[in-house]
Amino acid sequence: MMRSPSRRPADSVRHLTATFLRGLGVVLPVALTAWIIVWLATATESLLKPFFDLLLPPQYYLPGLGLLSGVLLVLAVGVLVQLFVVRRLWEALERLLERIPLVKTLYAAISDFLDFFSRPPSEGSTVVSVDVGQDALLIGFITDEAPGRTLNFSNDRDRVAVYLPMSYQVGGYTLMVPRDRVTELDLDVADAMRLVLTAGIQSRD
């Protein structure tokens, strides 16, 4: 009876490497997610703790009060901005920020980005594919249905503004493309963003 040949060292190394990378693919996302959550909680706690030190004696302070107060503060702001007077005051503050050089650029970019991805799908967060020629398509997100209202194009073709994120990077491009080169996709914004940022790897699961 013939005995099966033993596994070669090179095969053992490849098997061990593949097993390690498989384990890394499981552990690393969980570890990074946990690290980011802990970092945010710690940063919030450190930021708000001095306010408690001014209002309460040290013996009354408990770890976690800063984080809890931060969550309650955000909820309170969300409720208050729905009031007419507070909303008008906030709009006045925004107009002031938009007059300050550099600050207006940073504030407008961050505000518009968060506003776009926090909107419900019914409010226009549309996932599309863009025909870029040579039988190639890119996945993007319509950010403005009528950019021609504020921009002057070289021709009168009907265009839309489409944001195209780059895989594994924080960044992307905003293209003003003809509407007839855009096809709406039946995808959730979060799912489409994850698909693009991971270069389609997550779609294999």
N, C-alpha and C positions, 0 to 999 in steps of 0.2 A: 504494500500500500504506500503510495507516494505521499510524502509530507508536503504541505503547502509551503512555498518559500516564505521566509521571514520578511517582514516589512523593512524596506531599505531606510537608512537614516534620513535621506532627503524627504521621503514620504512622511516619516514621523514628524519632521520639523514643519512641513506644510500643514499637516493635520493639527499639530499643536498651535501653530500660528492662526489657523482658521478658527480653532476653538477659542483662542484668546480674543480675537477680533469680534467673534460672536458675543462673547461675554461682555466685552467693552461696549458693544452696541446696545446692550441691555442696561449696563450699570451707568454709563456716562450720561445719557439723557436724564435719568432719574437724579443723579448726583448734581448735575448742573441746575436742574429745575429746583431742587431742594436748596442749593446754594443761593440762587437768585431770590427765592422766597425769604430765606433767612436774612440775606443782605438787606432786602427791602424792609423787613420787620425791624432789624437792628438799626438801620438808618432812621426810620420813622421814630423809633423809641428814643434814640439819641437826640433827635431834633426837637421833640416835644417835651422831654424830661425837664429841661430848664424852666419851662413854664409852670410845671407842677412844683418845682422847688421854690418858686416865688409865691405860689398860692397855698401850698400845704407844707406842714412840718415834715422833715425827712422820714420820721417813723410811720407816717401815713401813706408813704409812696410804696406801691407794689409793682414789681416787674410786669410789664405788659400794659400798664395804664396808658403809656404813651402811644402804643400801637392802637389800643382800643379807642382812645380819644381821636386819633387820626382818622380811623374809620368813621366814627360818629361825626367828625367835622366834615368829611367829604359828603356824607349823607345829608347833613344839615345844609351845606351849600347847594346840593342838588334840589332840595326843597325850596330854599329861599329864592333861587334864581327864577323860579316859576312865578313869583310875586311880581306884579307890575312895577312897583317902585324899585325893588332890588334889581330887576332886569334892566331898567333904565340906567341905574347907577353903574351897573356892570358894563353896559354898552358905552357909557361915557368914559369909563376907565380904559376900555379897549381902544376907543378913538385916541385917547392920550398915548397909549403904548404904540399905536400905529404912526405917531408923529416923531418918535425917537429913533434916530438912525441906529442900525444894527439890531436894536431890540425889536423893531417892527418886523424885520426879516426873519429873525429866529422865532418870534412869537407866532407870526402868521403861518410859517411853515409847520411848526409843531401843532398848532391849533387845527389847521386844515387837515393834516394827516390823521390826527386822532378823531376828528369829526367824521371823516370819510369812512374809517373802519369801524366806527361805533354806531353808524346809522343802520337801521333795519333794512333788509333787502328790498322792502317795498318803497324805500325812499331813494332808490336809484343806484345802489352799490351793485353795478352790473359787471359780471365777468364776461369777457369776450375773447375771441381769437382774432388776431390781426394777420391778414395776408401780406407778407413782406416780399413776395415774389419768389421765383425759383421753386415753386410748389412747397414753400415753407410757411409755417404758422407760428406765431408767438401768443402766449396767454397774457392778457393784460386786464386792466380795470378802467372803465370809463369814469373819469373824474369831472368832466364837463361836457354836457350835451351840445353846447353852443359856444365854443371858445371865441368864435368870430365876433361876439359882442364886445370883447375888450381887445382883440388882436386884429391887425390888418394883414390879410393873406395876399399873396401875389395873384390869386385867382378867386373866383367866386364859388368853388366847389364846396358842397356841404361837408363840413369836417367835425370830428369829435376829438376831445383830448383823451388819450389813453395812457395810463401809467403802466410801464413795463418793468417789473422788479427783476433784479439779477439773482441768479442762484448762488447760495452760500455767501451773500454779501448784503450789507446794508446800503442800499442805493438802487438806482434804476434810471430809466429815461421816461420822459413824457413826450409823446408824439402827437402831432396834430394830423390825423389821418382821415382820408375821405370815408364817409360813412359806408359806402358800398364795399369797402375792404374790411369791414368789421362784421363779425358774426357773433351773436349773443349765445352764451353757453349756459346750460342748465346746471350750474355749479354754485355752491355757497362760497361767499367771499373768503371765509377762513380756510375752507378746504382747498380752494384754488391757490391761495397764497402759500399754504403749506406745500402744495404740489410744485409750485414754481421754485420756492426757496430751497427745496431738497432735490431739485433737478429731476423730479419724477420718481425718485427712489421709493418714497413712501407709498406710491401707487401700486407697488409690487406686493404689498402685504395682503 
